[in-house]
């Protein structure tokens, strides 16, 4: 899956359920990863990195209300 940052951020803003488990977002500050359906405030686009797999999100920790890394089979 090719990830376009603009489309990915729009999916995050819309909380697009179709991409849950297919799109993971690394937020540079506070160093967490999120799913597109996350109910928290949407971070600024410049603070986000987009990944097709949770494992690719690297060193970020899962947001406390989600288990982003367990959302799909890696």
C-alpha positions, -999 to +999 in steps of 0.1 A: +000+000+000+015+033-011+009+060+015+003+096+004+009+119+034-020+142+024-045+114+019-033+097+051-038+128+071-072+134+056-081+098+066-069+106+101-090+137+103-121+118+091-114+089+114-118+066+084-127+031+097-118+015+063-082+022+071-081+008+106-054-018+107-040-006+073-028+028+084-007+037+115+004+071+124+035+080+143+032+113+162+066+128+168+056+145+200+047+128+224+062+098+206+032+076+202+016+057+174-021+059+166-048+043+144-070+064+121-101+058+143-084+073+174-108+096+192-081+119+204-074+154+189-059+151+155-022+161+155-008+186+130+002+170+097+038+181+102+041+160+134+028+128+117+046+100+099+024+074+082+030+036+080+013+007+064+022-017+092+024-012+130+058-029+131+072-002+107+062+025+133+094+015+151+102+030+185+069+047+191+048+034+219+011+026+214-014+052+226-026+041+260-062+036+250-053+014+220-032-016+214-022-004+179+004-031+174-022-059+181-048-044+158-037-066+129-016-097+124+019-086+117 
